[in-house]
Amino acid sequence: MSAERLEVGDVVATGSFEIDRDDLVRYAGASGDFNPIHYRDDVATAAGLPGVLAHGMLTMGLAVQPVVERFGADRVLDYGVRFTRPVPVPPEGTVLLELEAKVGQVEAEEARIDVTAKVGGQTVLGRAQVRVALSGPLPGAAGAV
């Protein structure tokens, strides 16, 4: 397959995820991260936090999902973020993680996709960048795995 044509500034993916306390329990079990700031309000507030927080790696993992769905996991070459703001999760209900992925740079057969991750209108990840290969099968294409 020939290389996909993208231009700087193109929005290539969007998405959102609702995160609740049950998600934190499931993530803790899957990751082995049982830090009590992710499930106990008293411990979180004693540490000076606004309350129970979503795991940073959970937020990071969710933030890349629209890019993975758009390009496919096999085309993701590199991914990194800076954790800039905590994501408090209320005792009842959910918090909404909103995502937008734009082309930040295009070079030969690769592109840098810049992901904006917001909760309540505030950015929660900094320098969230995914490097993707522009050639190869797209998800759902004939022959794609």
C-alpha positions in Angstrom: 0.0 0.0 0.0 1.3 3.5 -0.8 1.9 6.0 1.9 -1.1 7.8 3.3 -1.2 11.6 2.5 -1.6 13.8 5.5 -1.0 17.5 6.1 0.0 19.4 9.2 -3.1 20.5 11.0 -5.3 17.6 9.8 -7.6 16.2 12.5 -7.2 12.5 12.1 -9.1 11.1 15.1 -11.3 12.2 18.0 -12.8 10.3 20.8 -13.9 10.4 24.4 -14.0 8.0 27.4 -16.1 8.2 30.6 -14.0 7.1 33.5 -15.6 5.9 36.8 -14.3 4.4 40.0 -15.1 0.9 38.8 -12.6 1.5 35.9 -9.9 2.4 38.4 -10.5 -0.9 40.2 -10.3 -2.8 37.0 -7.1 -1.0 35.9 -5.5 -1.5 39.3 -6.1 -5.2 39.0 -4.8 -5.4 35.5 -1.7 -3.2 36.1 -0.9 -4.2 39.7 -0.9 -0.5 40.7 -2.8 -0.5 44.0 -1.7 2.9 45.2 -4.5 4.0 47.5 -4.7 7.5 45.9 -6.5 5.7 43.1 -9.3 4.3 45.3 -9.3 6.0 48.8 -10.4 9.6 49.1 -9.0 9.9 52.6 -5.5 8.9 51.5 -5.7 11.1 48.3 -6.8 14.2 50.2 -4.2 13.6 53.0 -1.6 13.6 50.2 -2.9 17.0 49.1 -4.8 15.8 46.1 -8.4 16.9 45.3 -9.6 13.3 45.7 -9.2 9.9 44.1 -7.2 10.2 40.8 -7.2 8.1 37.6 -4.0 6.3 37.0 -1.7 8.3 34.8 -1.0 5.2 32.6 -4.8 4.6 32.3 -5.2 8.1 31.0 -2.2 7.7 28.7 -3.6 4.4 27.3 -7.0 5.8 26.7 -5.6 8.9 25.0 -3.8 6.9 22.3 -6.9 4.7 21.4 -8.4 7.0 18.7 -5.0 7.1 16.9 -4.7 3.3 17.2 -8.2 2.9 15.8 -7.4 5.2 12.9 -4.0 3.9 11.9 -3.8 0.4 13.5 -1.5 -0.7 16.4 1.0 -2.1 13.9 1.6 1.4 12.5 2.4 3.0 15.9 6.1 3.5 16.1 6.5 5.5 19.3 4.2 7.2 21.9 5.0 9.4 24.8 3.3 12.0 27.1 4.0 14.3 30.0 1.6 14.0 32.9 0.6 17.7 33.5 -2.7 17.6 35.5 -4.3 14.9 37.6 -7.7 13.5 36.6 -9.9 13.4 39.7 -12.7 10.8 39.5 -15.8 11.5 41.5 -17.2 8.9 44.0 -20.4 8.7 41.9 -20.7 9.2 38.2 -17.9 9.7 35.7 -15.3 12.1 34.4 -15.1 12.6 30.7 -11.8 12.4 28.9 -12.0 14.2 25.5 -9.5 13.6 22.8 -8.4 15.1 19.5 -5.5 14.0 17.4 -4.0 16.3 14.8 -1.1 15.9 12.5 1.9 17.9 13.9 4.6 16.9 11.5 5.0 14.8 8.3 8.3 13.3 7.2 8.7 10.8 4.4 6.9 7.7 5.5 6.1 8.8 9.1 3.9 11.4 10.8 3.8 12.8 14.3 0.3 12.9 15.7 -0.3 15.4 18.5 -3.1 14.3 20.9 -4.9 16.8 23.0 -6.5 15.2 26.1 -8.9 17.3 28.2 -11.0 16.9 31.2 -13.5 19.6 32.1 -11.9 21.8 29.3 -8.4 21.5 30.9 -5.5 19.7 29.2 -4.4 16.8 31.3 -1.5 15.4 29.2 1.3 17.5 27.7 3.4 16.6 24.6 1.2 13.6 23.9 2.8 12.6 20.7 2.3 9.4 18.6 4.7 8.6 15.7 3.0 6.5 13.1 4.0 4.9 9.8 2.1 6.2 6.9 2.3 3.0 4.8 0.9 -0.4 5.6 -2.6 -1.7 5.9 -5.3 0.4 7.6 -7.5 -1.2 10.2 -10.3 -3.1 8.5 -8.6 -3.1 5.1 -8.3 -6.3 3.1 -5.3 -8.3 4.4 -5.1 -6.2 7.6 -4.6 -8.2 10.8 
